[in-house]
Amino acid sequence: MSPKRNEEYAMEIAFNGAWRPSADPLSVGAGNFSVLQNTRYAQDGSLEGVSGYSPINPKPLVDPDYDYVTALAICGTSAQSDCDEYDPVLESWAARTDVPSPGRYGNMGAGVENLAFTIGGMDGSGLITEALDAVTDVWESRCDMPEPLRSYGAAFAYDGSIYVAGGYDYTSGNLQDCNRYDPLTDSWSSMTDMPSPARRYIAACLLGYKGYVFGGYDSSDPLDDCDVYNPLTDVWSSGASMNLARCGVYAFGLDDAAYLAGGGEGILFGANYRDCHSYDPETDSYAVKEDIPSPARISGGAQTVAGQGLIYAGGAILGLRDVETYDADADAWASQDDMPSPGRVYLGSASVQYS
């Protein structure tokens, strides 16, 4: 961990109860918990030793007033059932329980509190909705999403609900609709269609209370569309077109801006990109940012964790294991350890919080 991130975590975490577990946990009771000798970051960036409880796996011990956010990579080519979790404090990956239903790719992912959801995908799973409880590491089947079968769409979460837009169905072709999933009632609702053309290989992120959907592919060309969804009114509007048409872009939100990295001209042909641009919804404009350091790539995972952007996996035909974080203040990327599982592309991406 760099000195800058030490300082950030020292100020934000040290007295809010986010603990870094050391090795050698000792089993307690029926194995539901481990007693850990833990360390935490003090204000000067040094590590302090403390003791406490953490869910077996092990996960961080978190104060009720502090949200500890991690990112997950779910499934992907070639129809893998793998699920892996990235811890931004430890800067490392850990395997979680595999998805119980058939392996898939092109699935959409989103997180609501401690639940990570995988939705749809190719290989016979186009309607399946499943949820991983990140605390217990147990998957649960949820209500199937409404037809048609769907893959390569975009998903984002707001106020406890998940919104899934666009995508592709082998029978219907590219999709334009939008559906909302309520985890509390385990039910789906149809929402207003996107205003721009039906498309797949799109990306989405949340800024404030609005969802932003970028790019895509209409079966002929990459697209530069930006659609903005207001879940409070179920109304879509159009943002300024991206300054680079692309599909399979990585999208994440930091502060008041969206960041768009990578992507390409097409899935099986054309150039892939390393470009990164920010989108400011206040000025409805884009700005050029530092290129990603890893190989040009498309259709991986992107999340916001620990105040930084995180992109992982992706590729083209063959999946990659590369992982990078982005510091918006410094406009700088940093390479992290590769994902442990085989390289993958067209995966579901989600973040969960322990609180």
Buried (B, 14 or more C-beta within 10 A) or exposed (E): BEEEBBBBBBEBBBBBBBBBBEEEBEEEEEEEBBBBBBBBBBEEBEEBEBEBBBBBBBBBBBBEEBBBBBBBBBBBBEBBBBBBBBBBBEBEBBEBBBBEBEBBBBBBBBBBBBBBBBBBBBBEBBBBBBBBBBBBBEBEEBBBBEEBBBBBBBBBBBEEBBBBBBBBBEEBEBBBBBBBBBBEEEEBEEBBBBBBEBBBBBBBBBBEEBBBBBBBBBEEEBBBBBBBBBBEEEEBEEBBBBBBBBBBBBBBBBEEBBBBBBBBBBBEEBEBBBBBBBBBBEEEEBEEBBBBEBEBBBBBBBBBBBBBBBBBBBBBEEBBBBBBBBBBEEEEBBEBEBBEBEBBBBBBBBBBBBE
